[in-house]
């Protein structure tokens, strides 16, 4: 079996998640960076409070070191056409599952659910497509992080889709802003709040591609 040296990636990934939950100390952070093997990194994840690696979402994504997400976003933003951006993601080999929403001012949209194994594409239905920052095309790949123990999978994306369908053909920027403030299903609402975990919505950003 081919072995990957993922220690640097695992260190950064664990740091981002564990620091949010106040689980990762400076000493553990240094040990993560110095871990000689992926197996040692996994042991440190357990020390940080994560379940055994075979039960973690990370186990489905633990493949290799890849291009950082922010680098990919910058590269996509530099594309001149939607086709060029799609070609970049079609060839992308991520180390973890990620979502990308590509859209153009001509009204063309495609949502990519990229995974280390396979990429999935979602297209608008009657002019609407929503994504709740999870993987819905393949239930085996679950990067869902609940805000509390009763949080429902895929709820936020589905709720947003239903709200937009209520104003089909009459959607305005003001209405989208109201949707993003929606608290139905609190705390696991579109505007996400934390109970069991330190996960909250900080801000929402809107892009009007046919302006300017």
Secondary structure, DSSP 4 states (H G I P E B T S, - for coil): ------HHHHHHHHHHHHHHTT---HHHHHHHHH-SSHHHHHHHHHHTTPPPGGGSTHHHH-S-----HHHHHHHHHT-SSHHHHHHHHHH---SS-EEEEEE-TTS-EEEEEE-SS-EEEE--BTTB----SS--S-TT------SSTTPPTTHHHHHHHHHHHHTTT---HHHHHHHHT--TTTTSSSS---SSSS----------TT--
